[in-house]
């Protein structure tokens, strides 16, 4: 049994075929990463599954009663709190709770309570709060109106709604783009534990290695499913391509040998029959398969000149806005061989620190010293909004470096994969990944000794991210990195700084130890030995209510079941008291009614016993 079956699917966009008679089956509980080059049709396929677009052929079938979940394209807003907004995503729970307030029919009341129990309605607030907390919203933020938050934060709320629903099939399209590293790492763990099936479109190699158990590769208008995580997919596909290349070489050599024989002996009467036989053998050889590979992606940072160490020092620095410090009393040093990744949740001050390093924000207090002739390259995603959409990559560079030759400027663009054609394409026509490449070319045009990268991978595909990792490994300048991509941190950084609690400290450990620290912080803190305050008592009562929620839910379910059994027993009693039943002479109906009444009595007794036991447990709790 499959939760999703795609058969002979054909999808076309603007006359271009993306999928042609493609097939894919997703089993319940299976997490699948959907990968393919940019423009291959990954997001389009998800839209076809949700019904946003209609396929041009074939079938997309969800299993009966399967719930489909995906992130809404429009960020939620309004005056409802974050917690209320997420809870409202479960429309069935909201409708049942509303009906339970007005329902009077005992049978219907029982059905409502049974269904609320089945969908774990009592635990919904706790589950919603857990998801919001994992995505970076503390208790104070969860109580604020959704409309108070920026678009990026509200997209996190949209993601929280999809995760909270825990559907049978979850569709996620680049879910980490609006997350920080901490939230991305939490999402990895959540997906790995999620009992439902999922299709995840992502360029985050860490997510595809740790949170999925199969890879669906969309290539040449077909979908091929590979078991295992992304690393296994890369290995298996590389081996298949190598085998195909070897087969092509072998077939080409055999063709050449046979063709040579035919060319030499076709005109000789004594060899004509053999030549004809060789021609037939040539026809039987399998065709040489084309190995269509995208052009390899390569990035290259200009080689910076050396400057005397340290390249930057900060002594007793306070940083902030409008006179209000965000970070206090910073004592930091950067050398040209440093590779530093900044850890810490969004809002803790990572981008504020990056702006100081880039010269975009002056200290409120303290001293900041830069090495003579130090050049700084600063990449930030928001800079894409400042690009001239009517201009070209070449015109952007010409405006910044009017004395440089066109050849030199084109060479700088070529370092980041913007070839001759893309160099003169309007920026408005470039993809998100191509705009990110342009920003890299712009911020490194002066061969900086210090490179600050604030979320450089948001629109880069997997190949481009690997190219960035390799380019950073070859770069001889200093790097300060802010990213939600654990894979990039692990490969590009050799030091970790934790930005938290209004300061910056070196984190003595690797990313796995940081994961462990976050997991430890997520666990409920032990109760203090001190006498409980009124707030402590309220919290303990809330925790007790949460702990006893399953017991109370079961009590309600038993009460509803007893009400249903009582109604059924009264109906059978009335039926057996009706003289018409006996006048009909149907002994079978009389026996069946009496047998059912006896079964109801046994079920009622068992449920009443369980109800009493649960009441004792609730009183003890």
DOBA-661230 format. One record per residue (C-alpha): y, x, z. Coordinates in pm, whole numbers, plus 50000, padded with zeros to 5 digits. Layout:
<site py="Y" px="X" pz="Z"/>
...
This chain:
<site py="50000" px="50000" pz="50000"/>
<site py="50345" px="50128" pz="49909"/>
<site py="50685" px="50031" pz="50046"/>
<site py="50847" px="50108" pz="49707"/>
<site py="50689" px="50115" pz="49362"/>
<site py="50882" px="50226" pz="49054"/>
<site py="50696" px="50172" pz="48727"/>
<site py="50802" px="50269" pz="48375"/>
<site py="51166" px="50277" pz="48483"/>
<site py="51435" px="50337" pz="48220"/>
<site py="51797" px="50390" pz="48320"/>
<site py="52089" px="50452" pz="48086"/>
<site py="52453" px="50515" pz="48170"/>
<site py="52720" px="50508" pz="47897"/>
<site py="52453" px="50543" pz="47630"/>
<site py="52291" px="50847" pz="47796"/>
<site py="51930" px="50815" pz="47912"/>
<site py="51878" px="50933" pz="48269"/>
<site py="51523" px="50807" pz="48321"/>
<site py="51268" px="50716" pz="48056"/>
<site py="50949" px="50537" pz="48168"/>
<site py="50961" px="50715" pz="48505"/>
<site py="50726" px="50635" pz="48794"/>
<site py="50748" px="50688" pz="49171"/>
<site py="50561" px="50541" pz="49468"/>
<site py="50676" px="50576" pz="49830"/>
<site py="50424" px="50510" pz="50107"/>
<site py="50530" px="50362" pz="50442"/>
<site py="50668" px="50625" pz="50675"/>
<site py="50708" px="50891" pz="50407"/>
<site py="51036" px="51084" pz="50388"/>
<site py="51119" px="51202" pz="50036"/>
<site py="51398" px="51435" pz="49928"/>
<site py="51534" px="51346" pz="49583"/>
<site py="51657" px="51655" pz="49398"/>
<site py="51774" px="51741" pz="49047"/>
<site py="52065" px="51902" pz="48871"/>
<site py="52408" px="51737" pz="48891"/>
<site py="52424" px="51442" pz="48654"/>
<site py="52048" px="51398" pz="48638"/>
<site py="52075" px="51046" pz="48783"/>
<site py="51990" px="51075" pz="49154"/>
<site py="52268" px="50850" pz="49283"/>
<site py="52217" px="50612" pz="48990"/>
<site py="51851" px="50573" pz="49087"/>
<site py="51949" px="50479" pz="49443"/>
<site py="52192" px="50219" pz="49306"/>
<site py="51913" px="50073" pz="49095"/>
<site py="51687" px="50049" pz="49402"/>
<site py="51958" px="49865" pz="49599"/>
<site py="52023" px="49632" pz="49305"/>
<site py="52379" px="49750" pz="49240"/>
<site py="52286" px="49820" pz="48880"/>
<site py="52012" px="49672" pz="48665"/>
<site py="51753" px="49895" pz="48498"/>
<site py="51721" px="49901" pz="48121"/>
<site py="51344" px="49872" pz="48147"/>
<site py="51054" px="49887" pz="48388"/>
<site py="51018" px="49759" pz="48741"/>
<site py="51143" px="49842" pz="49091"/>
<site py="50936" px="49661" pz="49354"/>
<site py="50976" px="49659" pz="49733"/>
<site py="50681" px="49548" pz="49944"/>
<site py="50698" px="49195" pz="50083"/>
<site py="50931" px="49155" pz="50384"/>
<site py="51034" px="49522" pz="50367"/>
<site py="51387" px="49582" pz="50495"/>
<site py="51604" px="49812" pz="50283"/>
<site py="51882" px="50013" pz="50446"/>
<site py="52160" px="50217" pz="50288"/>
<site py="52511" px="50338" pz="50369"/>
<site py="52782" px="50099" pz="50259"/>
<site py="53025" px="50245" pz="50004"/>
<site py="53322" px="50089" pz="50185"/>
<site py="53398" px="50241" pz="50524"/>
<site py="53405" px="49974" pz="50799"/>
<site py="53731" px="49893" pz="50972"/>
<site py="53894" px="49622" pz="51182"/>
<site py="53961" px="49570" pz="51551"/>
<site py="53597" px="49557" pz="51668"/>
<site py="53485" px="49860" pz="51868"/>
<site py="53256" px="50119" pz="51712"/>
<site py="52966" px="49991" pz="51922"/>
<site py="53031" px="49630" pz="51822"/>
<site py="53064" px="49732" pz="51456"/>
<site py="52727" px="49905" pz="51458"/>
<site py="52556" px="49619" pz="51645"/>
<site py="52700" px="49370" pz="51393"/>
<site py="52509" px="49549" pz="51116"/>
<site py="52191" px="49381" pz="51246"/>
<site py="52282" px="49036" pz="51116"/>
<site py="51944" px="48888" pz="51215"/>
<site py="51991" px="48988" pz="51580"/>
<site py="52346" px="48848" pz="51584"/>
<site py="52232" px="48518" pz="51433"/>
<site py="51940" px="48482" pz="51673"/>
<site py="52155" px="48557" pz="51977"/>
<site py="52410" px="48300" pz="51864"/>
<site py="52138" px="48039" pz="51806"/>
<site py="51977" px="48110" pz="52144"/>
<site py="52298" px="47992" pz="52313"/>
<site py="52275" px="47645" pz="52158"/>
<site py="51905" px="47586" pz="52082"/>
<site py="51741" px="47301" pz="52281"/>
<site py="51399" px="47267" pz="52118"/>
<site py="51147" px="47455" pz="52337"/>
<site py="50938" px="47558" pz="52038"/>
<site py="51239" px="47699" pz="51857"/>
<site py="51359" px="47873" pz="52172"/>
<site py="51018" px="48038" pz="52197"/>
<site py="51034" px="48150" pz="51834"/>
<site py="51382" px="48295" pz="51887"/>
<site py="51277" px="48492" pz="52193"/>
<site py="50960" px="48615" pz="52022"/>
<site py="51161" px="48743" pz="51727"/>
<site py="51426" px="48900" pz="51953"/>
<site py="51147" px="49079" pz="52134"/>
<site py="50993" px="49194" pz="51806"/>
<site py="51320" px="49346" pz="51682"/>
<site py="51391" px="49503" pz="52024"/>
<site py="51715" px="49311" pz="52065"/>
<site py="51753" px="49400" pz="52435"/>
<site py="51754" px="49774" pz="52360"/>
<site py="51995" px="49741" pz="52064"/>
<site py="52313" px="49844" pz="52253"/>
<site py="52142" px="50153" pz="52392"/>
<site py="52000" px="50245" pz="52050"/>
<site py="52338" px="50195" pz="51880"/>
<site py="52509" px="50408" pz="52144"/>
<site py="52249" px="50683" pz="52097"/>
<site py="52306" px="50693" pz="51720"/>
<site py="52684" px="50697" pz="51760"/>
<site py="52661" px="50972" pz="52020"/>
<site py="52443" px="51182" pz="51790"/>
<site py="52700" px="51143" pz="51513"/>
<site py="52981" px="51271" pz="51737"/>
<site py="53121" px="50959" pz="51909"/>
<site py="53131" px="50982" pz="52287"/>
<site py="53147" px="50677" pz="52515"/>
<site py="53527" px="50665" pz="52504"/>
<site py="53534" px="50668" pz="52122"/>
<site py="53259" px="50405" pz="52101"/>
<site py="53487" px="50162" pz="52285"/>
<site py="53786" px="50217" pz="52051"/>
<site py="53862" px="49993" pz="51750"/>
<site py="53697" px="50110" pz="51430"/>
<site py="54026" px="50087" pz="51243"/>
<site py="54175" px="50360" pz="51464"/>
<site py="53964" px="50628" pz="51296"/>
<site py="54019" px="50816" pz="50970"/>
<site py="53818" px="50748" pz="50658"/>
<site py="53580" px="51039" pz="50717"/>
<site py="53501" px="50926" pz="51071"/>
<site py="53457" px="50565" pz="50959"/>
<site py="53203" px="50682" pz="50700"/>
<site py="53010" px="50822" pz="50994"/>
<site py="53016" px="50471" pz="51141"/>
<site py="52875" px="50337" pz="50812"/>
<site py="52596" px="50596" pz="50841"/>
<site py="52540" px="50490" pz="51204"/>
<site py="52497" px="50128" pz="51089"/>
<site py="52227" px="50227" pz="50841"/>
<site py="52041" px="50443" pz="51093"/>
<site py="52065" px="50181" pz="51370"/>
<site py="51892" px="49919" pz="51156"/>
<site py="51579" px="50141" pz="51131"/>
<site py="51472" px="49971" pz="50805"/>
<site py="51135" px="50003" pz="50635"/>
<site py="51302" px="50206" pz="50358"/>
<site py="51623" px="50403" pz="50419"/>
<site py="51831" px="50537" pz="50130"/>
<site py="52074" px="50822" pz="50204"/>
<site py="52302" px="50986" pz="49946"/>
<site py="52443" px="51319" pz="50072"/>
<site py="52444" px="51198" pz="50435"/>
<site py="52576" px="51526" pz="50580"/>
<site py="52896" px="51540" pz="50371"/>
<site py="53108" px="51379" pz="50644"/>
<site py="52929" px="51548" pz="50934"/>
<site py="52988" px="51865" pz="51128"/>
<site py="52708" px="52113" pz="51197"/>
<site py="52618" px="51951" pz="51529"/>
<site py="52588" px="51601" pz="51380"/>
<site py="52396" px="51738" pz="51078"/>
<site py="52145" px="51905" pz="51310"/>
<site py="52110" px="51580" pz="51507"/>
<site py="52048" px="51388" pz="51183"/>
<site py="51770" px="51633" pz="51088"/>
<site py="51590" px="51556" pz="51412"/>
<site py="51649" px="51181" pz="51383"/>
<site py="51506" px="51168" pz="51032"/>
<site py="51203" px="51375" pz="51132"/>
<site py="51126" px="51119" pz="51408"/>
<site py="51219" px="50808" pz="51205"/>
<site py="50901" px="50596" pz="51163"/>
<site py="51014" px="50431" pz="50840"/>
<site py="51022" px="50563" pz="50484"/>
<site py="51331" px="50734" pz="50344"/>
<site py="51469" px="50868" pz="50018"/>
<site py="51732" px="51135" pz="50082"/>
<site py="51958" px="51279" pz="49814"/>
<site py="52092" px="51604" pz="49955"/>
<site py="52200" px="51955" pz="49862"/>
<site py="52142" px="52064" pz="50222"/>
<site py="51838" px="52290" pz="50201"/>
<site py="51790" px="52288" pz="50580"/>
<site py="51773" px="51909" pz="50584"/>
<site py="51523" px="51909" pz="50295"/>
<site py="51310" px="52169" pz="50471"/>
<site py="51305" px="52014" pz="50818"/>
<site py="51335" px="51638" pz="50773"/>
<site py="51130" px="51539" pz="50464"/>
<site py="50763" px="51570" pz="50378"/>
<site py="50783" px="51542" pz="49999"/>
<site py="51024" px="51626" pz="49717"/>
<site py="51084" px="51400" pz="49416"/>
<site py="51223" px="51611" pz="49133"/>
<site py="51428" px="51424" pz="48875"/>
<site py="51412" px="51635" pz="48559"/>
<site py="51399" px="51566" pz="48183"/>
<site py="51416" px="51189" pz="48240"/>
<site py="51101" px="51186" pz="48458"/>
<site py="51029" px="51197" pz="48833"/>
<site py="50768" px="51439" pz="48965"/>
<site py="50656" px="51414" pz="49328"/>
<site py="50570" px="51736" pz="49512"/>
<site py="50410" px="51721" pz="49859"/>
<site py="50570" px="51929" pz="50132"/>
<site py="50926" px="52034" pz="50209"/>
<site py="51181" px="52190" pz="49975"/>
<site py="51059" px="52550" pz="50018"/>
<site py="50712" px="52442" pz="49906"/>
<site py="50862" px="52261" pz="49606"/>
<site py="51047" px="52578" pz="49501"/>
<site py="50727" px="52784" pz="49532"/>
<site py="50504" px="52537" pz="49345"/>
<site py="50755" px="52478" pz="49067"/>
<site py="50815" px="52850" pz="49022"/>
<site py="50439" px="52904" pz="48991"/>
<site py="50410" px="52624" pz="48735"/>
<site py="50696" px="52764" pz="48530"/>
<site py="50537" px="53109" pz="48543"/>
<site py="50204" px="52963" pz="48427"/>
<site py="50377" px="52776" pz="48148"/>
<site py="50557" px="53093" pz="48040"/>
<site py="50228" px="53285" pz="48038"/>
<site py="50062" px="53010" pz="47836"/>
<site py="50350" px="53012" pz="47588"/>
<site py="50316" px="53390" pz="47544"/>
<site py="49942" px="53358" pz="47489"/>
<site py="49973" px="53073" pz="47238"/>
<site py="50252" px="53255" pz="47051"/>
<site py="50039" px="53571" pz="47024"/>
<site py="49741" px="53374" pz="46893"/>
<site py="49959" px="53194" pz="46641"/>
<site py="50099" px="53525" pz="46521"/>
<site py="49748" px="53675" pz="46486"/>
<site py="49615" px="53380" pz="46288"/>
<site py="49925" px="53353" pz="46072"/>
<site py="49901" px="53724" pz="45994"/>
<site py="49540" px="53680" pz="45876"/>
<site py="49634" px="53383" pz="45661"/>
<site py="49929" px="53566" pz="45504"/>
<site py="49712" px="53866" pz="45417"/>
<site py="49408" px="53688" pz="45274"/>
<site py="49528" px="53355" pz="45140"/>
<site py="49566" px="53495" pz="44786"/>
<site py="49225" px="53666" pz="44782"/>
<site py="48950" px="53450" pz="44639"/>
<site py="48684" px="53612" pz="44861"/>
<site py="48884" px="53535" pz="45173"/>
<site py="49028" px="53196" pz="45077"/>
<site py="48772" px="52996" pz="45276"/>
<site py="48830" px="53207" pz="45590"/>
<site py="49206" px="53170" pz="45545"/>
<site py="49169" px="52792" pz="45520"/>
<site py="48961" px="52793" pz="45837"/>
<site py="49228" px="52993" pz="46018"/>
<site py="49494" px="52746" pz="45907"/>
<site py="49294" px="52463" pz="46068"/>
<site py="49261" px="52671" pz="46385"/>
<site py="49637" px="52723" pz="46379"/>
<site py="49690" px="52348" pz="46365"/>
<site py="49461" px="52297" pz="46665"/>
<site py="49660" px="52534" pz="46890"/>
<site py="49867" px="52347" pz="47153"/>
<site py="50241" px="52335" pz="47087"/>
<site py="50457" px="52584" pz="47273"/>
<site py="50617" px="52399" pz="47564"/>
<site py="50991" px="52440" pz="47603"/>
<site py="51099" px="52574" pz="47938"/>
<site py="51434" px="52407" pz="47982"/>
<site py="51610" px="52578" pz="48270"/>
<site py="51975" px="52535" pz="48366"/>
<site py="52184" px="52845" pz="48330"/>
<site py="52150" px="53049" pz="48651"/>
<site py="52445" px="53002" pz="48884"/>
<site py="52622" px="53320" pz="48996"/>
<site py="52927" px="53368" pz="49215"/>
<site py="53105" px="53700" pz="49269"/>
<site py="53394" px="53771" pz="49504"/>
<site py="53642" px="54041" pz="49397"/>
<site py="53593" px="54369" pz="49583"/>
<site py="53872" px="54400" pz="49846"/>
<site py="54040" px="54729" pz="49938"/>
<site py="53971" px="54862" pz="50287"/>
<site py="54229" px="54823" pz="50565"/>
<site py="54224" px="54999" pz="50904"/>
<site py="54045" px="54811" pz="51185"/>
<site py="54094" px="54574" pz="51347"/>
<site py="54217" px="54345" pz="51071"/>
<site py="54326" px="54079" pz="51323"/>
<site py="54371" px="54051" pz="51700"/>
<site py="54484" px="53759" pz="51916"/>
<site py="54593" px="53821" pz="52276"/>
<site py="54644" px="53534" pz="52526"/>
<site py="54711" px="53294" pz="52239"/>
<site py="54760" px="52919" pz="52278"/>
<site py="54721" px="52710" pz="51962"/>
<site py="54815" px="52350" pz="51900"/>
<site py="55055" px="52101" pz="51749"/>
<site py="55390" px="51969" pz="51866"/>
<site py="55386" px="52195" pz="52168"/>
<site py="55051" px="52058" pz="52292"/>
<site py="54774" px="52321" pz="52303"/>
<site py="54434" px="52249" pz="52149"/>
<site py="54298" px="52598" pz="52228"/>
<site py="54420" px="52813" pz="52518"/>
<site py="54425" px="53176" pz="52621"/>
<site py="54241" px="53317" pz="52318"/>
<site py="54151" px="53686" pz="52311"/>
<site py="53984" px="53755" pz="51976"/>
<site py="53929" px="54042" pz="51736"/>
<site py="53818" px="54051" pz="51371"/>
<site py="53695" px="54354" pz="51177"/>
<site py="53640" px="54377" pz="50803"/>
<site py="53261" px="54372" pz="50837"/>
<site py="53251" px="54059" pz="51057"/>
<site py="53057" px="53750" pz="50943"/>
<site py="53137" px="53475" pz="51193"/>
<site py="53037" px="53108" pz="51193"/>
<site py="53233" px="52870" pz="51415"/>
<site py="53023" px="52623" pz="51613"/>
<site py="53147" px="52313" pz="51792"/>
<site py="53188" px="51943" pz="51725"/>
<site py="53465" px="51812" pz="51500"/>
<site py="53789" px="51779" pz="51692"/>
<site py="53725" px="52078" pz="51917"/>
<site py="53964" px="52303" pz="51721"/>
<site py="53760" px="52491" pz="51459"/>
<site py="53999" px="52407" pz="51173"/>
<site py="54297" px="52476" pz="51402"/>
<site py="54165" px="52828" pz="51463"/>
<site py="54102" px="52874" pz="51090"/>
<site py="54462" px="52776" pz="51014"/>
<site py="54588" px="53045" pz="51251"/>
<site py="54370" px="53309" pz="51083"/>
<site py="54505" px="53191" pz="50745"/>
<site py="54868" px="53210" pz="50856"/>
<site py="54911" px="52832" pz="50828"/>
<site py="54968" px="52778" pz="51202"/>
<site py="55172" px="52997" pz="51439"/>
<site py="55063" px="53042" pz="51803"/>
<site py="55241" px="52838" pz="52068"/>
<site py="55210" px="53135" pz="52301"/>
<site py="55070" px="53487" pz="52296"/>
<site py="55051" px="53757" pz="52032"/>
<site py="54881" px="53759" pz="51692"/>
<site py="54858" px="54093" pz="51508"/>
<site py="54747" px="54144" pz="51147"/>
<site py="54653" px="54473" pz="50982"/>
<site py="54907" px="54609" pz="50730"/>
<site py="54846" px="54487" pz="50373"/>
<site py="54589" px="54233" pz="50495"/>
<site py="54524" px="53957" pz="50242"/>
<site py="54360" px="53631" pz="50349"/>
<site py="54176" px="53385" pz="50129"/>
<site py="54162" px="53032" pz="50269"/>
<site py="53931" px="52760" pz="50134"/>
<site py="53960" px="52404" pz="50269"/>
<site py="53824" px="52089" pz="50111"/>
<site py="54153" px="51899" pz="50153"/>
<site py="54311" px="52146" pz="49910"/>
<site py="54128" px="51966" pz="49629"/>
<site py="54373" px="51678" pz="49680"/>
<site py="54662" px="51918" pz="49606"/>
<site py="54530" px="52020" pz="49263"/>
<site py="54720" px="51907" pz="48953"/>
<site py="54474" px="51670" pz="48785"/>
<site py="54655" px="51706" pz="48452"/>
<site py="54638" px="52086" pz="48466"/>
<site py="54346" px="52314" pz="48386"/>
<site py="54175" px="52583" pz="48594"/>
<site py="54343" px="52841" pz="48371"/>
<site py="54691" px="52688" pz="48416"/>
<site py="54645" px="52682" pz="48796"/>
<site py="54575" px="53055" pz="48800"/>
<site py="54857" px="53128" pz="48556"/>
<site py="55102" px="52951" pz="48788"/>
<site py="54993" px="53168" pz="49081"/>
<site py="54965" px="53495" pz="48885"/>
<site py="55217" px="53478" pz="48599"/>
<site py="55197" px="53856" pz="48537"/>
<site py="54818" px="53859" pz="48487"/>
<site py="54664" px="53858" pz="48140"/>
<site py="54471" px="53555" pz="48021"/>
<site py="54161" px="53773" pz="47994"/>
<site py="54185" px="53871" pz="48362"/>
<site py="54240" px="53510" pz="48467"/>
<site py="53943" px="53388" pz="48265"/>
<site py="53737" px="53665" pz="48422"/>
<site py="53828" px="53541" pz="48770"/>
<site py="53725" px="53185" pz="48677"/>
<site py="53401" px="53315" pz="48527"/>
<site py="53314" px="53473" pz="48864"/>
<site py="53255" px="53119" pz="48989"/>
<site py="53080" px="52968" pz="48689"/>
<site py="53388" px="52820" pz="48519"/>
<site py="53311" px="52932" pz="48165"/>
<site py="53530" px="52935" pz="47856"/>
<site py="53512" px="52558" pz="47805"/>
<site py="53564" px="52460" pz="48169"/>
<site py="53860" px="52698" pz="48202"/>
<site py="54063" px="52473" pz="47969"/>
<site py="53923" px="52135" pz="48085"/>
<site py="54166" px="51916" pz="48279"/>
<site py="54102" px="51923" pz="48654"/>
<site py="54077" px="51545" pz="48658"/>
<site py="53768" px="51573" pz="48435"/>
<site py="53593" px="51828" pz="48656"/>
<site py="53312" px="51730" pz="48891"/>
<site py="53345" px="51774" pz="49266"/>
<site py="53135" px="52089" pz="49248"/>
<site py="53351" px="52233" pz="48970"/>
<site py="53667" px="52164" pz="49172"/>
<site py="53510" px="52349" pz="49466"/>
<site py="53443" px="52645" pz="49234"/>
<site py="53805" px="52636" pz="49120"/>
<site py="53924" px="52645" pz="49482"/>
<site py="53702" px="52950" pz="49544"/>
<site py="53851" px="53119" pz="49239"/>
<site py="54205" px="53040" pz="49353"/>
<site py="54166" px="53154" pz="49713"/>
<site py="54004" px="53487" pz="49615"/>
<site py="54238" px="53575" pz="49327"/>
<site py="54405" px="53857" pz="49530"/>
<site py="54078" px="54016" pz="49648"/>
<site py="54131" px="53924" pz="50016"/>
<site py="53986" px="54131" pz="50300"/>
<site py="53945" px="53814" pz="50512"/>
<site py="53784" px="53504" pz="50366"/>
<site py="53806" px="53176" pz="50560"/>
<site py="53573" px="52904" pz="50432"/>
<site py="53618" px="52557" pz="50584"/>
<site py="53331" px="52335" pz="50457"/>
<site py="53288" px="52513" pz="50123"/>
<site py="52959" px="52343" pz="50029"/>
<site py="53046" px="51971" pz="50040"/>
<site py="53026" px="51930" pz="49663"/>
<site py="52809" px="52227" pz="49570"/>
<site py="52452" px="52165" pz="49458"/>
<site py="52155" px="52363" pz="49590"/>
<site py="52175" px="52635" pz="49324"/>
<site py="52549" px="52681" pz="49379"/>
<site py="52494" px="52705" pz="49756"/>
<site py="52236" px="52978" pz="49701"/>
<site py="52482" px="53155" pz="49472"/>
<site py="52744" px="53136" pz="49748"/>
<site py="52499" px="53286" pz="50000"/>
<site py="52425" px="53578" pz="49765"/>
<site py="52794" px="53636" pz="49687"/>
<site py="52880" px="53644" pz="50058"/>
<site py="52600" px="53895" pz="50117"/>
<site py="52758" px="54126" pz="49857"/>
<site py="53117" px="54069" pz="49973"/>
<site py="53257" px="54366" pz="50170"/>
<site py="53531" px="54171" pz="50350"/>
<site py="53527" px="53963" pz="50668"/>
<site py="53412" px="53601" pz="50661"/>
<site py="53496" px="53316" pz="50898"/>
<site py="53278" px="53015" pz="50817"/>
<site py="53299" px="52649" pz="50916"/>
<site py="53014" px="52447" pz="50768"/>
<site py="52771" px="52164" pz="50836"/>
<site py="52499" px="52353" pz="50644"/>
<site py="52262" px="52531" pz="50888"/>
<site py="52099" px="52718" pz="50598"/>
<site py="52433" px="52877" pz="50506"/>
<site py="52502" px="52970" pz="50869"/>
<site py="52160" px="53131" pz="50912"/>
<site py="52191" px="53342" pz="50597"/>
<site py="52564" px="53423" pz="50583"/>
<site py="52669" px="53473" pz="50947"/>
<site py="52568" px="53745" pz="51192"/>
<site py="52788" px="53629" pz="51481"/>
<site py="52845" px="53281" pz="51625"/>
<site py="53160" px="53169" pz="51806"/>
<site py="53151" px="52845" pz="52005"/>
<site py="53474" px="52642" pz="51994"/>
<site py="53457" px="52402" pz="52288"/>
<site py="53636" px="52299" pz="52606"/>
<site py="53970" px="52426" pz="52476"/>
<site py="53862" px="52784" pz="52417"/>
<site py="53657" px="53014" pz="52190"/>
<site py="53364" px="53220" pz="52318"/>
<site py="53094" px="53428" pz="52156"/>
<site py="52760" px="53243" pz="52152"/>
<site py="52490" px="53491" pz="52247"/>
<site py="52199" px="53344" pz="52056"/>
<site py="52090" px="53218" pz="51715"/>
<site py="52107" px="52874" pz="51561"/>
<site py="51769" px="52770" pz="51704"/>
<site py="51897" px="52846" pz="52053"/>
<site py="52210" px="52644" pz="51977"/>
<site py="51988" px="52354" pz="51869"/>
<site py="51807" px="52382" pz="52201"/>
<site py="52140" px="52384" pz="52387"/>
<site py="52253" px="52066" pz="52210"/>
<site py="51920" px="51898" pz="52289"/>
<site py="51954" px="51995" pz="52654"/>
<site py="52307" px="51856" pz="52672"/>
<site py="52189" px="51530" pz="52518"/>
<site py="51945" px="51470" pz="52805"/>
<site py="52072" px="51261" pz="53095"/>
<site py="52219" px="51478" pz="53366"/>
<site py="52040" px="51487" pz="53701"/>
<site py="52192" px="51275" pz="53973"/>
<site py="52416" px="51462" pz="54214"/>
<site py="52311" px="51496" pz="54575"/>
<site py="52651" px="51375" pz="54696"/>
<site py="52697" px="51022" pz="54822"/>
<site py="52727" px="50783" pz="54529"/>
<site py="53071" px="50653" pz="54436"/>
<site py="53132" px="50299" pz="54311"/>
<site py="53124" px="50435" pz="53954"/>
<site py="52791" px="50605" pz="54029"/>
<site py="52651" px="50279" pz="54165"/>
<site py="52761" px="50092" pz="53853"/>
<site py="52602" px="50358" pz="53635"/>
<site py="52278" px="50346" pz="53834"/>
<site py="52268" px="49968" pz="53805"/>
<site py="52324" px="50000" pz="53430"/>
<site py="52044" px="50255" pz="53408"/>
<site py="51818" px="50026" pz="53612"/>
<site py="51894" px="49738" pz="53376"/>
<site py="51813" px="49960" pz="53079"/>
<site py="51488" px="50078" pz="53241"/>
<site py="51377" px="49722" pz="53321"/>
<site py="51483" px="49577" pz="52985"/>
<site py="51124" px="49579" pz="52847"/>
<site py="51000" px="49398" pz="53161"/>
<site py="51272" px="49135" pz="53139"/>
<site py="51208" px="49090" pz="52767"/>
<site py="50838" px="49035" pz="52833"/>
<site py="50919" px="48781" pz="53106"/>
<site py="51134" px="48587" pz="52859"/>
<site py="50859" px="48602" pz="52598"/>
<site py="50602" px="48471" pz="52849"/>
<site py="50832" px="48188" pz="52953"/>
<site py="50881" px="48094" pz="52588"/>
<site py="50504" px="48109" pz="52527"/>
<site py="50438" px="47890" pz="52832"/>
<site py="50690" px="47638" pz="52704"/>
<site py="50515" px="47628" pz="52365"/>
<site py="50170" px="47590" pz="52524"/>
<site py="50301" px="47311" pz="52749"/>
<site py="50442" px="47123" pz="52452"/>
<site py="50117" px="47163" pz="52258"/>
<site py="49908" px="47049" pz="52558"/>
<site py="50117" px="46735" pz="52602"/>
<site py="50076" px="46653" pz="52233"/>
<site py="49696" px="46695" pz="52260"/>
<site py="49689" px="46485" pz="52577"/>
<site py="49872" px="46205" pz="52401"/>
<site py="49638" px="46234" pz="52103"/>
<site py="49329" px="46207" pz="52325"/>
<site py="49478" px="45903" pz="52500"/>
<site py="49523" px="45719" pz="52169"/>
<site py="49244" px="45456" pz="52116"/>
<site py="49275" px="45500" pz="51739"/>
<site py="49115" px="45843" pz="51768"/>
<site py="48800" px="45696" pz="51919"/>
<site py="48798" px="45400" pz="51686"/>
<site py="48785" px="45634" pz="51389"/>
<site py="48450" px="45768" pz="51504"/>
<site py="48551" px="46129" pz="51418"/>
<site py="48376" px="46317" pz="51697"/>
<site py="48480" px="46652" pz="51548"/>
<site py="48851" px="46587" pz="51607"/>
<site py="48784" px="46479" pz="51966"/>
<site py="48579" px="46794" pz="52033"/>
<site py="48841" px="47020" pz="51869"/>
<site py="49121" px="46868" pz="52078"/>
<site py="48931" px="46910" pz="52404"/>
<site py="48833" px="47268" pz="52309"/>
<site py="49195" px="47358" pz="52232"/>
<site py="49314" px="47205" pz="52565"/>
<site py="49062" px="47422" pz="52749"/>
<site py="49186" px="47732" pz="52562"/>
<site py="49546" px="47639" pz="52644"/>
<site py="49455" px="47614" pz="53012"/>
<site py="49302" px="47963" pz="53004"/>
<site py="49598" px="48112" pz="52816"/>
<site py="49842" px="47945" pz="53055"/>
<site py="49662" px="48080" pz="53359"/>
<site py="49660" px="48435" pz="53217"/>
<site py="50028" px="48422" pz="53125"/>
<site py="50128" px="48282" pz="53465"/>
<site py="49937" px="48565" pz="53636"/>
<site py="50114" px="48823" pz="53417"/>
<site py="50450" px="48654" pz="53487"/>
<site py="50399" px="48685" pz="53863"/>
<site py="50304" px="49054" pz="53832"/>
<site py="50612" px="49126" pz="53622"/>
<site py="50836" px="48948" pz="53871"/>
<site py="50700" px="49170" pz="54148"/>
<site py="50773" px="49483" pz="53938"/>
<site py="51127" px="49362" pz="53865"/>
<site py="51191" px="49298" pz="54235"/>
<site py="51061" px="49645" pz="54319"/>
<site py="51285" px="49800" pz="54052"/>
